[in-house]
Amino acid sequence: MIYLNATYSHVLKYFTLIISLFILNLNQAIAQEDTFVAYKDFLKIRYIELPNKTKLLVHQITYVDVNIKGAEYINNQILFWDYLLTNYTDQIKYTPLEKVKDTIALQDTYVSYISKDEILTPIVSDYISKAFSKTKSKDQVSIDELLNIAVKFFSIDKVTQEGMYSVKVCVGSNDLKSTEANRKPFLEAFAFNTLMKNLKNKKYDVYPYFINAVKEIYKLNLGIDKKEMLLRAQGALFIQMLQSEDLTKLLKEEYLKNKEVLPFVLLL
């Protein structure tokens, strides 16, 4: 069994896949042979073996050459694509890749698999038509819609035996899965990208606000049963984060910086 170590290769692995898929779809959409033709020059894939004999798939990737048309659609938002690939691909169908040992064959097989992914492919095609080729109108989104998604990345994931809250930021999408009947991949990916890049941004004290919000929740007795306590605490945290002026300002600023490569229009 080959384990893909999330700590060391998570972002690189999925960036590799999205580069490959983006190239394929982009070429199909605009039929320009010179777009991303040099992608093999900046994708390197190899196996390493850890001391415990676990095999690790490692990807070494550099940014797309800025002289290549369309490079900014990847370079400006790497974690945007990482999020989509993590949460909107059928991972079970990729298990046969464990048997591929040759590095070149592995890369080619990845491209083949990802280009046929029934979950991701329509999303990437939709992105291309709205953000790159502009053959479709961009979605119009209100700041309230975006905040509703963004606050779900601040999570209380369990209550310990001692009655303490275990918290996390931008890890998994369980809160979105359990609260959003109609998922919005682009808003989720944008919010994830924004928060991951700016958690320690001193201009917007979003992370300290989050920690203080959790401390405030401790002032309330939210239940004797831990499951009920957890649900109430999660709801209280969402509301606290929704009231963060800095979070609102941060999302707006990141949108204005990257609006040219985004598939939606934020109504400010």
VENFENSUL-V107247 format. One record per residue. N is the residue number from 1. RES is the residue in three letters. SS is DSSP state (H for helix, E for strand, - for the rest). PSI is psi in whole degrees, -180 to 180 (999 if undefined). OMEGA is omega in whole degrees, 0 to 359 (999 if undefined). Layout:
BEGIN
N & RES & SS & PSI & OMEGA
N & RES & SS & PSI & OMEGA
END
This chain:
BEGIN
1 & MET & - & 134 & 177
2 & ILE & E & 126 & 181
3 & TYR & - & 131 & 177
4 & LEU & - & 106 & 186
5 & ASN & - & 116 & 184
6 & ALA & H & -34 & 185
7 & THR & H & -42 & 187
8 & TYR & H & -29 & 188
9 & SER & H & 5 & 186
10 & HIS & H & -57 & 184
11 & VAL & H & -43 & 182
12 & LEU & H & -42 & 181
13 & LYS & H & -51 & 186
14 & TYR & H & -28 & 175
15 & PHE & H & -38 & 176
16 & THR & H & -48 & 183
17 & LEU & H & -43 & 184
18 & ILE & H & -33 & 175
19 & ILE & H & -49 & 183
20 & SER & H & -46 & 181
21 & LEU & H & -42 & 181
22 & PHE & H & -42 & 179
23 & ILE & H & -48 & 182
24 & LEU & H & -50 & 182
25 & ASN & H & -37 & 181
26 & LEU & H & -44 & 179
27 & ASN & H & -38 & 178
28 & GLN & H & -37 & 186
29 & ALA & H & -39 & 186
30 & ILE & H & -3 & 173
31 & ALA & - & 49 & 177
32 & GLN & - & 117 & 186
33 & GLU & - & -23 & 185
34 & ASP & - & -3 & 181
35 & THR & - & 119 & 178
36 & PHE & - & 25 & 183
37 & VAL & - & -22 & 184
38 & ALA & - & 20 & 187
39 & TYR & H & -31 & 180
40 & LYS & H & -19 & 180
41 & ASP & H & -20 & 182
42 & PHE & H & 15 & 175
43 & LEU & E & 116 & 178
44 & LYS & E & 129 & 183
45 & ILE & E & 135 & 178
46 & ARG & E & 163 & 175
47 & TYR & E & 145 & 167
48 & ILE & E & 156 & 179
49 & GLU & E & 124 & 180
50 & LEU & - & 165 & 180
51 & PRO & - & -29 & 180
52 & ASN & - & 13 & 177
53 & LYS & - & 3 & 175
54 & THR & - & 133 & 178
55 & LYS & E & 136 & 184
56 & LEU & E & 131 & 177
57 & LEU & E & 117 & 185
58 & VAL & E & 135 & 178
59 & HIS & E & 128 & 175
60 & GLN & E & 118 & 187
61 & ILE & E & 139 & 170
62 & THR & - & 166 & 180
63 & TYR & - & 158 & 176
64 & VAL & - & 137 & 178
65 & ASP & - & 125 & 184
66 & VAL & - & -15 & 178
67 & ASN & - & -10 & 179
68 & ILE & - & 131 & 182
69 & LYS & - & 131 & 179
70 & GLY & - & -1 & 183
71 & ALA & - & -37 & 184
72 & GLU & H & -23 & 180
73 & TYR & H & -21 & 174
74 & ILE & H & -52 & 187
75 & ASN & H & -35 & 184
76 & ASN & - & -11 & 186
77 & GLN & - & 57 & 183
78 & ILE & H & -43 & 183
79 & LEU & H & -20 & 173
80 & PHE & H & -50 & 179
81 & TRP & H & -37 & 177
82 & ASP & H & -44 & 180
83 & TYR & H & -45 & 181
84 & LEU & H & -42 & 181
85 & LEU & H & -32 & 179
86 & THR & H & -38 & 190
87 & ASN & H & -10 & 183
88 & TYR & - & 42 & 171
89 & THR & - & 156 & 179
90 & ASP & - & 87 & 189
91 & GLN & H & -31 & 182
92 & ILE & H & -34 & 183
93 & LYS & H & -6 & 181
94 & TYR & H & -2 & 182
95 & THR & H & -31 & 178
96 & PRO & H & -18 & 180
97 & LEU & H & -19 & 179
98 & GLU & H & -24 & 184
99 & LYS & H & -8 & 182
100 & VAL & - & 117 & 184
101 & LYS & - & -33 & 182
102 & ASP & - & 131 & 186
103 & THR & H & -45 & 181
104 & ILE & H & -44 & 179
105 & ALA & H & -37 & 179
106 & LEU & H & -46 & 180
107 & GLN & H & -45 & 179
108 & ASP & H & -37 & 180
109 & THR & H & -39 & 175
110 & TYR & H & -48 & 181
111 & VAL & H & -43 & 180
112 & SER & H & -45 & 181
113 & TYR & H & -48 & 187
114 & ILE & H & -31 & 180
115 & SER & - & -14 & 180
116 & LYS & - & 4 & 183
117 & ASP & - & 120 & 186
118 & GLU & - & -17 & 178
119 & ILE & - & -48 & 187
120 & LEU & H & -41 & 186
121 & THR & H & -46 & 178
122 & PRO & H & -33 & 179
123 & ILE & H & -45 & 179
124 & VAL & H & -41 & 178
125 & SER & H & -40 & 178
126 & ASP & H & -41 & 178
127 & TYR & H & -48 & 182
128 & ILE & H & -44 & 183
129 & SER & H & -27 & 182
130 & LYS & H & -37 & 186
131 & ALA & H & -36 & 186
132 & PHE & H & -66 & 182
133 & SER & - & -21 & 177
134 & LYS & - & 39 & 176
135 & THR & - & -11 & 176
136 & LYS & - & 151 & 178
137 & SER & - & 144 & 177
138 & LYS & - & 150 & 175
139 & ASP & E & 145 & 175
140 & GLN & E & 128 & 188
141 & VAL & E & 137 & 176
142 & SER & E & 160 & 179
143 & ILE & H & -31 & 178
144 & ASP & H & -39 & 177
145 & GLU & H & -42 & 181
146 & LEU & H & -42 & 178
147 & LEU & H & -38 & 178
148 & ASN & H & -35 & 177
149 & ILE & H & -47 & 187
150 & ALA & H & -40 & 184
151 & VAL & H & -21 & 182
152 & LYS & H & -9 & 176
153 & PHE & H & -5 & 174
154 & PHE & E & 113 & 194
155 & SER & E & 143 & 165
156 & ILE & E & 111 & 189
157 & ASP & E & -15 & 176
158 & LYS & E & 164 & 173
159 & VAL & E & 126 & 183
160 & THR & - & 171 & 178
161 & GLN & - & -29 & 180
162 & GLU & - & 1 & 179
163 & GLY & - & 18 & 179
164 & MET & - & 154 & 180
165 & TYR & E & 134 & 172
166 & SER & E & 124 & 187
167 & VAL & E & 160 & 178
168 & LYS & E & 160 & 178
169 & VAL & E & 129 & 175
170 & CYS & - & 37 & 176
171 & VAL & - & 113 & 181
172 & GLY & - & 177 & 180
173 & SER & - & 27 & 183
174 & ASN & H & -39 & 181
175 & ASP & H & -34 & 177
176 & LEU & H & -41 & 180
177 & LYS & H & -35 & 185
178 & SER & H & -5 & 182
179 & THR & H & -21 & 185
180 & GLU & - & 108 & 179
181 & ALA & - & -37 & 178
182 & ASN & - & 103 & 184
183 & ARG & - & 150 & 180
184 & LYS & - & 86 & 187
185 & PRO & H & -43 & 184
186 & PHE & H & -40 & 178
187 & LEU & H & -41 & 178
188 & GLU & H & -48 & 182
189 & ALA & H & -40 & 178
190 & PHE & H & -45 & 180
191 & ALA & H & -43 & 178
192 & PHE & H & -49 & 180
193 & ASN & H & -44 & 181
194 & THR & H & -47 & 183
195 & LEU & H & -42 & 181
196 & MET & H & -36 & 181
197 & LYS & H & -23 & 192
198 & ASN & H & 15 & 181
199 & LEU & - & -35 & 181
200 & LYS & - & 18 & 178
201 & ASN & - & 114 & 185
202 & LYS & - & -18 & 177
203 & LYS & - & -37 & 178
204 & TYR & - & 107 & 185
205 & ASP & - & 59 & 183
206 & VAL & H & -43 & 182
207 & TYR & H & -47 & 175
208 & PRO & H & -37 & 177
209 & TYR & H & -43 & 179
210 & PHE & H & -47 & 180
211 & ILE & H & -43 & 179
212 & ASN & H & -35 & 179
213 & ALA & H & -42 & 178
214 & VAL & H & -41 & 178
215 & LYS & H & -38 & 179
216 & GLU & H & -35 & 180
217 & ILE & H & -30 & 179
218 & TYR & - & -20 & 181
219 & LYS & - & -14 & 182
220 & LEU & - & 138 & 170
221 & ASN & - & 109 & 189
222 & LEU & - & 5 & 176
223 & GLY & - & 156 & 175
224 & ILE & - & -42 & 176
225 & ASP & - & 128 & 185
226 & LYS & H & -33 & 179
227 & LYS & H & -42 & 178
228 & GLU & H & -39 & 179
229 & MET & H & -42 & 181
230 & LEU & H & -46 & 181
231 & LEU & H & -42 & 180
232 & ARG & H & -40 & 180
233 & ALA & H & -41 & 178
234 & GLN & H & -45 & 179
235 & GLY & H & -41 & 179
236 & ALA & H & -38 & 180
237 & LEU & H & -42 & 178
238 & PHE & H & -44 & 181
239 & ILE & H & -42 & 178
240 & GLN & H & -45 & 182
241 & MET & H & -32 & 178
242 & LEU & H & -27 & 182
243 & GLN & - & 2 & 180
244 & SER & - & 113 & 178
245 & GLU & H & -35 & 180
246 & ASP & H & -37 & 178
247 & LEU & H & -43 & 178
248 & THR & H & -46 & 180
249 & LYS & H & -40 & 180
250 & LEU & H & -47 & 180
251 & LEU & H & -41 & 179
252 & LYS & H & -42 & 181
253 & GLU & H & -45 & 180
254 & GLU & H & -35 & 177
255 & TYR & H & -48 & 182
256 & LEU & H & -34 & 178
257 & LYS & H & -35 & 191
258 & ASN & H & 12 & 188
259 & LYS & H & -27 & 181
260 & GLU & H & -25 & 182
261 & VAL & H & 9 & 180
262 & LEU & - & 149 & 182
263 & PRO & - & 16 & 179
264 & PHE & E & 161 & 176
265 & VAL & E & 125 & 177
266 & LEU & E & 122 & 181
267 & LEU & E & 105 & 185
268 & LEU & - & 999 & 999
END
